[in-house]
């Protein structure tokens, strides 16, 4: 019985710890005209986010071929 209680407390502690971990906030895709016309990841890069454009991605940015995997529109987020 004592081992079961210790296990249950441990599981609860792990769940609470995971719940309290900070979540990385990924910016939503703006709902402006330029972004509403963007349909592919290549559009994102060519128009604005490639090196040498008006809003290049930082060197720390994860893979640059999966924009829509992380970035969602406000509609997709349910806002």
Order of alpha helices (4+ residues) and beta strands (2+ residues): alpha-alpha-alpha-alpha-alpha
